[in-house]
Amino acid sequence: MFLSTLILGLSLFAIASFSNHQSEERLFWHSFKTKFDQLEFQTKQNHFPSMITFHSQNIVFTSHQKSSTLHVPSGLRFVKKNFNHGASIHIQSDGFIDPQTVVWHSYNSNHDIFQKFQLGWGVYNLY
């Protein structure tokens, strides 16, 4: 009886933990899009270049007015950075972004996510 209860308890804990990590990852992508869209809008409106800097545990969105940070959840990590300017994405004052790709690995879904900044004009897609 004790062993069955222990196994059931551990199983429920694992499911709850997995679900929590998935929620953190969804929130991260939603927050990234919100911060990206805000930065792009500020860049075009104020005609000043801006930058997104990728660190292992956070991402910094920097405009000429302010800086904001987004925490990278523990279930997600950088696999490959294919940047033209180091570990940063530069947004020109007109909103133009050089095409580049960030590859992430999700431990929650156990697959890679390709974040492609493309088409030059402030667009990115997740694959």
MIVEX-438658 format. One record per residue (C-alpha): x, z, y. Coordinates in steps of 0.25 Angstrom, whole numbers, padded with zeros to 4 digits, always signed. Each point is the difference from the previous one (the first is absolute). Example, Ala and Ser with C-alpha at 12.3 -4.5 7.8 and 13.67 -1.06 7.14 Angstrom:
MIVEX-438658
+0049+0031-0018/+0006-0002+0014/
***
This chain:
MIVEX-438658
+0000+0000+0000/+0011+0004+0010/+0008-0013-0003/-0013-0009+0002/-0002+0007+0013/+0014-0002+0004/+0000-0014-0003/-0013-0003+0007/+0005+0008+0012/+0013-0008+0001/-0008-0013-0002/-0009+0003+0011/+0012+0004+0009/+0007-0013-0003/-0013-0008+0003/-0002+0007+0013/+0015-0001+0004/-0001-0015-0003/-0012-0002+0008/+0006+0008+0012/+0012-0009+0000/-0009-0013+0000/-0008+0006+0012/+0014+0003+0007/+0004-0015-0002/-0013-0006+0005/+0001+0009+0012/+0014-0004+0002/-0004-0015+0000/-0012+0002+0009/+0009+0008+0010/+0011-0010-0001/-0010-0011+0004/-0006+0009+0012/+0014+0003+0005/+0005-0015-0001/-0013-0005+0007/+0002+0010+0011/+0015-0003+0002/-0003-0015+0000/-0011+0001+0010/+0009+0009+0009/+0011-0010-0001/-0008-0012+0004/-0007+0008+0011/+0012+0005+0006/+0009-0011-0002/+0011+0009-0006/+0007-0002-0014/-0002+0011-0010/+0005+0004-0014/-0004+0005-0013/+0011+0008-0007/+0000+0003-0015/+0006+0013-0005/-0001+0005-0014/-0010+0010+0003/-0007-0005+0013/-0002-0012+0008/+0001+0001+0015/-0008-0009+0010/+0007-0001+0013/-0005-0007+0013/+0006+0002+0014/-0010+0011+0003/-0001+0008-0013/+0004+0002-0014/-0008+0004-0012/+0004+0003-0014/-0007-0002-0014/+0004+0008-0012/+0002-0008-0013/-0007+0006-0011/+0008+0005-0012/-0007-0010-0010/+0006-0011+0008/+0014-0005+0003/+0008-0011+0005/+0005-0010-0010/+0006-0010+0008/+0002-0003+0015/+0001-0014+0004/+0002+0001+0015/+0006-0009+0010/+0004+0012+0009/+0004+0011-0010/-0011+0010-0003/-0008-0004+0012/-0011-0010+0003/+0001-0004+0015/-0013-0005+0007/+0003-0009+0011/-0007+0002+0014/-0010-0011-0004/-0003+0006-0014/+0009-0009-0008/+0006+0006-0012/+0011-0007-0009/-0005-0003-0014/+0005+0011-0009/-0004+0008-0013/+0000+0015-0003/-0002+0003-0015/-0005+0013-0004/-0002+0007-0014/-0013+0008-0002/+0002+0010-0011/-0015+0002+0000/-0003-0014-0005/+0014-0002-0005/+0001-0014+0007/+0008-0006+0011/-0008-0003+0014/+0006-0011+0008/-0003+0002+0015/+0003-0014+0006/+0001-0001+0015/-0003-0015+0002/-0005-0011+0009/+0008+0006+0011/-0012+0005+0009/-0002+0015-0004/-0006-0002-0014/+0004+0007-0013/-0007-0001-0014/+0002+0009-0012/+0001-0007-0014/
***
